[in-house]
Amino acid sequence: MALGTSQHCFQAGQTDVTTQPLSIDAFEPSLAWTMTPRLIVQGGTSIQILDGFQSNPYRQVALGSQGHTPQEHEPLLRQRYAVFARIAYAFPDAKASALGMVRLYDDSWALRAVTGDVTINKYITQVMLVSFRGHYHLQSGASFYRGSNGYRFLGPNGQYWTGDRELSPMSNYLMGAKFAFLRKPRQQRSSWFVELEADLKYEILLYQVQPDAPNADRKFANILQAALEARF
């Protein structure tokens, strides 16, 4: 049965809740190469093995036409694999740089994905930096995922079931811009900071999901962030 509240979850000695272990082992080798004074490339892979409880204790799944809503049930073992490549190129004359990334993903839950990311940085003045970013992600669903209509008419796909939107077939786009004010003292020894940075960033995230996916009506998110950093 799914939990309806987090009460007692973080208190020792409670008899109405239990603790489930989860172990995570990760390995991520990578290699970076400065091909020219302006061009840097990086490639690598990542392997992650998760063993233990990975279900959401609060998430319920509506199974069948009877309206039963048991807690979601996910496998205890998940093996995740990815390969990625990054590239960075500088344009000194334009006081700009471009960064690109592509990542391919596969796991033992049959979820496959491809992700691409591009960022362009440009100095407007010596202390003002503007960045533009574009991001795209496309994935298949986990083998045991079904939407609400599938669970209603077909039931679960095997012994596992989930209503997690992040495990559904989906894609998303992200676009945004960031303005940064950078200040470095001319003589670091006479200043109390090495670098001062103030950031303002806006991004919009657009989702494309199946009509019967959880929260299918929530198709976008606006992200606004502000930060102030001082490096000593």
HELIX and SHEET records of a PDB file:
HELIX    1   1 PRO A   92  ALA A   94  5                                   3    
HELIX    2   2 SER A  148  PHE A  153  1                                   6    
HELIX    3   3 ARG A  165  LEU A  167  5                                   3    
HELIX    4   4 GLN A  188  SER A  190  5                                   3    
SHEET    1   A 3 LEU A  22  PHE A  27  0                                        
SHEET    2   A 3 LEU A  39  GLY A  52 -1                                        
SHEET    3   A 3 SER A  30  THR A  34 -1                                        
SHEET    1   B 9 LEU A  22  PHE A  27  0                                        
SHEET    2   B 9 LEU A  39  GLY A  52 -1                                        
SHEET    3   B 9 LEU A  77  PHE A  91 -1                                        
SHEET    4   B 9 ALA A  96  ASP A 107 -1                                        
SHEET    5   B 9 ARG A 112  TYR A 123 -1                                        
SHEET    6   B 9 MET A 128  GLN A 139 -1                                        
SHEET    7   B 9 MET A 170  ARG A 183 -1                                        
SHEET    8   B 9 GLU A 195  VAL A 209 -1                                        
SHEET    9   B 9 PHE A 220  ARG A 231 -1                                        
END                                                                             
